[in-house]
């Protein structure tokens, strides 16, 4: 999955869409999962990303959202 500007989404990225902020907890397309959101619990969705947000809770995004913006990359 990619952001609206074509940049690849990565696990742990801090993001924003509209007035919602959050971070990527699963990158199903990239087969990346955090310990709190493991593959066995979320891979069944088949594609997309999971975003833990400050406003909407946990959000599954299966297609590129044009207004999904990268705020900052996760630190290693």
MMTF fields as JSON, N, C-alpha, C and O atoms, coordinates in Angstrom:
{
  "mmtfVersion": "1.0.0",
  "mmtfProducer": "UNKNOWN",
  "numBonds": 303,
  "numAtoms": 304,
  "numGroups": 76,
  "numChains": 1,
  "numModels": 1,
  "chainsPerModel": [1],
  "groupsPerChain": [76],
  "chainIdList": ["A"],
  "bondAtomList": [4, 2, 8, 6, 12, 10, 16, 14, 20, 18, 24, 22, 28, 26, 32, 30, 36, 34, 40, 38, 44, 42, 48, 46, 52, 50, 56, 54, 60, 58, 64, 62, 68, 66, 72, 70, 76, 74, 80, 78, 84, 82, 88, 86, 92, 90, 96, 94, 100, 98, 104, 102, 108, 106, 112, 110, 116, 114, 120, 118, 124, 122, 128, 126, 132, 130, 136, 134, 140, 138, 144, 142, 148, 146, 152, 150, 156, 154, 160, 158, 164, 162, 168, 166, 172, 170, 176, 174, 180, 178, 184, 182, 188, 186, 192, 190, 196, 194, 200, 198, 204, 202, 208, 206, 212, 210, 216, 214, 220, 218, 224, 222, 228, 226, 232, 230, 236, 234, 240, 238, 244, 242, 248, 246, 252, 250, 256, 254, 260, 258, 264, 262, 268, 266, 272, 270, 276, 274, 280, 278, 284, 282, 288, 286, 292, 290, 296, 294, 300, 298],
  "bondOrderList": [1, 1, 1, 1, 1, 1, 1, 1, 1, 1, 1, 1, 1, 1, 1, 1, 1, 1, 1, 1, 1, 1, 1, 1, 1, 1, 1, 1, 1, 1, 1, 1, 1, 1, 1, 1, 1, 1, 1, 1, 1, 1, 1, 1, 1, 1, 1, 1, 1, 1, 1, 1, 1, 1, 1, 1, 1, 1, 1, 1, 1, 1, 1, 1, 1, 1, 1, 1, 1, 1, 1, 1, 1, 1, 1],
  "groupList": [{"groupName": "UNK", "atomNameList": ["N", "CA", "C", "O"], "elementList": ["N", "C", "C", "O"], "formalChargeList": [0, 0, 0, 0], "bondAtomList": [1, 0, 2, 1, 3, 2], "bondOrderList": [1, 1, 2], "singleLetterCode": "X", "chemCompType": "L-PEPTIDE LINKING"}],
  "groupTypeList": [0, 0, 0, 0, 0, 0, 0, 0, 0, 0, 0, 0, 0, 0, 0, 0, 0, 0, 0, 0, 0, 0, 0, 0, 0, 0, 0, 0, 0, 0, 0, 0, 0, 0, 0, 0, 0, 0, 0, 0, 0, 0, 0, 0, 0, 0, 0, 0, 0, 0, 0, 0, 0, 0, 0, 0, 0, 0, 0, 0, 0, 0, 0, 0, 0, 0, 0, 0, 0, 0, 0, 0, 0, 0, 0, 0],
  "groupIdList": [1, 2, 3, 4, 5, 6, 7, 8, 9, 10, 11, 12, 13, 14, 15, 16, 17, 18, 19, 20, 21, 22, 23, 24, 25, 26, 27, 28, 29, 30, 31, 32, 33, 34, 35, 36, 37, 38, 39, 40, 41, 42, 43, 44, 45, 46, 47, 48, 49, 50, 51, 52, 53, 54, 55, 56, 57, 58, 59, 60, 61, 62, 63, 64, 65, 66, 67, 68, 69, 70, 71, 72, 73, 74, 75, 76],
  "secStructList": [7, 5, 7, 6, 6, 1, 7, 5, 7, 7, 6, 6, 7, 3, 3, 3, 3, 6, 6, 3, 3, 3, 3, 3, 3, 3, 3, 6, 6, 6, 6, 3, 3, 7, 6, 6, 1, 7, 2, 2, 2, 2, 4, 4, 4, 7, 1, 1, 3, 3, 3, 3, 3, 1, 1, 1, 7, 3, 3, 3, 3, 7, 1, 7, 7, 6, 6, 7, 3, 3, 3, 3, 7, 7, 7, 7],
  "xCoordList": [0.847, 0.0, 0.892, 2.025, 0.348, 1.09, 0.224, -1.005, 0.92, 0.231, -0.201, 0.219, -1.029, -1.513, -0.408, -0.608, 0.782, 1.889, 2.779, 3.786, 2.407, 3.164, 4.22, 4.839, 4.449, 5.409, 4.855, 3.666, 5.713, 5.28, 4.943, 5.645, 3.858, 3.481, 4.391, 4.687, 4.837, 5.68, 5.108, 4.455, 5.358, 4.924, 5.469, 6.65, 4.614, 5.021, 4.935, 5.098, 4.68, 4.554, 3.487, 2.428, 3.761, 2.759, 2.051, 2.699, 0.731, -0.043, -1.107, -1.36, -1.716, -2.851, -3.763, -3.302, -5.055, -6.047, -7.166, -7.754, -7.445, -8.392, -7.894, -6.75, -8.76, -8.344, -7.999, -7.912, -7.805, -7.479, -5.983, -5.398, -5.366, -3.961, -3.845, -4.713, -2.77, -2.563, -1.237, -0.363, -1.103, 0.104, -0.257, -1.266, 0.589, 0.363, 0.764, 1.914, -0.188, 0.101, 0.161, 0.69, -0.369, -0.274, -0.131, -0.864, 0.813, 0.944, 0.717, 1.664, -0.519, -0.906, -0.278, 0.187, -0.257, 0.364, 1.848, 2.362, 2.531, 3.967, 4.29, 5.457, 3.228, 3.389, 4.187, 5.064, 3.858, 4.493, 3.416, 2.35, 3.726, 2.774, 3.513, 4.647, 2.866, 3.442, 3.086, 2.148, 3.825, 3.505, 2.075, 1.45, 1.559, 0.196, -0.882, -2.047, -0.5, -1.434, -0.804, -0.376, -0.743, -0.022, -0.735, -1.939, 0.035, -0.478, -1.651, -2.627, -1.578, -2.66, -4.013, -5.056, -4.005, -5.252, -5.764, -6.952, -4.877, -5.267, -5.013, -5.57, -4.204, -3.883, -5.113, -5.114, -6.158, -7.376, -7.997, -8.771, -7.67, -8.219, -7.706, -8.329, -6.567, -6.089, -5.247, -4.31, -5.555, -4.798, -5.005, -5.918, -4.135, -4.286, -3.426, -2.4, -3.885, -3.181, -4.194, -5.391, -3.69, -4.483, -3.85, -2.635, -4.683, -4.233, -4.874, -6.094, -4.044, -4.567, -4.642, -3.618, -5.856, -6.058, -6.433, -6.837, -6.288, -6.648, -8.144, -8.656, -8.84, -10.243, -11.184, -12.265, -10.776, -11.651, -11.329, -11.958, -10.362, -9.963, -9.133, -8.29, -9.367, -8.63, -9.35, -10.541, -8.625, -9.216, -8.49, -7.262, -9.266, -8.691, -8.866, -9.964, -7.799, -7.811, -7.336, -6.167, -8.231, -7.906, -7.418, -6.859, -7.619, -7.208, -6.529, -6.725, -5.745, -5.05, -6.059, -7.016, -5.824, -6.633, -5.858, -4.731, -6.425, -5.732, -5.352, -4.358, -6.136, -5.83, -4.992, -4.749, -4.547, -3.67, -2.27, -1.64, -1.784, -0.489, 0.497, 0.132, 1.73, 2.812, 3.211, 3.526, 3.201, 3.661, 5.128, 5.941, 5.471, 6.857, 7.033, 6.1, 8.251, 8.605, 8.889, 9.349, 8.616, 8.969, 10.477, 11.195, 10.95, 12.372, 12.66, 11.821, 13.838, 14.205, 14.446, 14.763],
  "yCoordList": [-1.176, 0.0, 1.239, 1.217, 2.304, 3.553, 4.715, 4.649, 5.782, 7.038, 7.688, 7.269, 8.7, 9.406, 9.957, 10.132, 10.239, 10.783, 9.693, 9.997, 8.413, 7.309, 6.706, 5.709, 7.281, 6.755, 5.472, 5.397, 4.453, 3.193, 3.353, 4.049, 2.701, 2.653, 1.65, 0.587, 1.996, 1.105, 0.956, 1.861, -0.172, -0.448, 0.619, 0.96, 1.14, 2.134, 3.57, 4.484, 3.802, 5.177, 5.936, 5.387, 7.183, 8.09, 8.729, 9.197, 8.749, 9.211, 10.215, 10.439, 10.808, 11.709, 11.583, 11.461, 11.614, 11.797, 12.653, 12.32, 13.744, 14.707, 15.199, 15.635, 15.128, 15.536, 14.338, 14.467, 13.173, 11.942, 11.664, 11.757, 11.319, 10.941, 9.528, 9.065, 8.843, 7.485, 6.935, 7.669, 5.61, 4.951, 3.582, 2.982, 3.108, 1.844, 0.697, 0.619, -0.199, -1.337, -2.657, -3.644, -2.688, -3.852, -3.365, -2.485, -3.945, -3.718, -5.078, -5.822, -5.392, -6.714, -6.978, -8.089, -5.985, -6.137, -6.483, -7.301, -5.866, -6.077, -7.188, -7.455, -7.848, -8.926, -8.465, -9.175, -7.256, -6.679, -6.468, -5.913, -6.923, -6.839, -6.49, -6.92, -5.707, -5.421, -6.565, -7.315, -6.706, -7.76, -7.658, -8.681, -6.449, -6.271, -6.575, -6.761, -6.626, -6.894, -7.941, -7.609, -9.211, -10.26, -10.732, -10.539, -11.348, -11.836, -12.786, -12.702, -13.692, -14.68, -14.021, -14.618, -12.812, -12.117, -11.238, -10.918, -10.838, -9.84, -10.215, -9.575, -11.216, -11.581, -12.015, -11.93, -12.477, -12.91, -11.783, -12.049, -10.534, -9.404, -9.382, -8.785, -10.034, -10.234, -9.125, -9.402, -7.878, -6.765, -5.498, -5.396, -4.541, -3.226, -3.029, -3.682, -2.095, -1.735, -1.594, -1.428, -1.665, -1.358, -0.149, -0.093, 0.812, 2.049, 2.157, 2.058, 2.363, 2.659, 4.178, 4.859, 4.711, 6.161, 6.733, 6.014, 8.042, 8.76, 9.036, 9.364, 8.908, 9.315, 8.176, 8.046, 7.349, 6.313, 4.914, 3.95, 4.775, 3.454, 2.749, 3.37, 1.464, 0.67, 0.72, 0.419, 1.1, 1.282, 0.403, 0.428, -0.38, -1.163, -0.363, 0.101, -0.208, 0.516, -0.459, -0.845, -0.861, -1.862, -1.268, -1.982, 0.018, 0.672, 1.995, 2.547, 2.488, 3.752, 4.865, 5.042, 5.611, 6.784, 8.008, 8.224, 8.794, 9.969, 10.959, 11.673, 11.012, 11.989, 11.397, 12.081, 10.147, 9.54, 10.105, 9.928, 10.792, 11.464, 10.918, 10.656, 10.752, 10.376, 11.588, 12.64, 11.453, 12.506, 12.274, 13.195, 11.02, 10.675, 9.157, 8.393, 8.748, 7.334, 6.863, 7.637, 5.598, 5.002, 4.945, 4.789, 5.072, 4.92, 3.461, 2.75, 3.015, 1.603, 1.255, 0.108],
  "zCoordList": [0.0, 0.0, 0.0, 0.48, -0.548, -0.636, -0.158, -0.15, 0.239, 0.551, -0.75, -1.829, -0.653, -1.837, -2.72, -3.922, -2.131, -2.918, -3.518, -4.158, -3.311, -3.887, -2.981, -3.351, -1.798, -0.83, -0.223, 0.087, -0.049, 0.543, 2.015, 2.748, 2.448, 3.854, 4.553, 4.008, 5.775, 6.57, 7.978, 8.497, 8.569, 9.928, 10.876, 10.818, 11.74, 12.718, 12.254, 13.064, 10.963, 10.464, 11.243, 11.548, 11.562, 12.126, 10.939, 10.002, 10.978, 9.822, 10.248, 11.432, 9.221, 9.415, 8.205, 7.07, 8.465, 7.405, 7.983, 9.012, 7.314, 7.865, 9.212, 9.335, 10.231, 11.579, 12.463, 13.684, 11.843, 12.561, 12.458, 11.379, 13.597, 13.621, 14.159, 14.899, 13.787, 14.277, 13.81, 13.348, 13.943, 13.469, 12.901, 13.271, 11.997, 11.299, 12.221, 12.654, 12.525, 13.4, 12.629, 13.141, 11.421, 10.536, 9.104, 8.653, 8.406, 6.971, 6.336, 6.083, 6.085, 5.596, 4.238, 3.981, 3.37, 2.048, 2.175, 1.413, 3.131, 3.329, 4.321, 4.608, 4.854, 5.838, 7.07, 7.562, 7.551, 8.736, 9.808, 9.543, 11.01, 12.113, 13.398, 13.604, 14.264, 15.567, 16.515, 16.248, 17.617, 18.583, 19.132, 19.412, 19.285, 19.798, 18.76, 19.112, 17.484, 16.39, 15.467, 14.361, 15.91, 15.174, 13.911, 13.741, 13.045, 11.759, 11.938, 11.191, 12.913, 13.055, 13.335, 13.067, 13.864, 14.172, 13.034, 12.992, 12.103, 11.113, 9.658, 8.766, 9.388, 8.001, 7.21, 5.981, 7.892, 7.196, 6.37, 5.45, 6.685, 5.929, 4.495, 3.617, 4.26, 2.899, 2.304, 1.555, 2.619, 2.047, 2.853, 3.672, 2.599, 3.212, 4.441, 4.629, 5.279, 6.51, 7.639, 7.403, 8.87, 10.052, 10.716, 10.911, 11.057, 11.677, 13.051, 13.183, 14.08, 15.401, 15.506, 15.448, 15.661, 15.612, 16.967, 17.88, 17.071, 18.286, 18.364, 19.435, 17.263, 17.203, 16.823, 17.396, 15.857, 15.315, 15.816, 15.379, 16.724, 17.18, 16.117, 15.471, 15.936, 14.967, 13.619, 13.537, 12.565, 11.237, 10.227, 10.137, 9.462, 8.356, 7.076, 6.768, 6.349, 5.079, 4.005, 3.996, 3.097, 2.086, 0.777, -0.056, 0.585, -0.664, -0.327, 0.755, -1.248, -1.042, -0.789, -1.542, 0.287, 0.613, 0.153, 0.599, -0.709, -1.241, -0.152, -0.286, 0.935, 1.993, 3.133, 4.127, 3.011, 4.01, 3.842, 2.799, 4.884, 4.789, 5.816, 6.962, 5.403, 6.297, 7.128, 6.573, 8.455, 9.353, 9.68, 9.603, 10.053, 10.333, 10.274, 10.521, 9.94, 9.915, 11.33, 12.169, 11.593, 12.878, 13.011, 12.023, 14.236, 14.481, 14.759, 15.312, 14.38, 14.544, 15.989, 16.303]
}
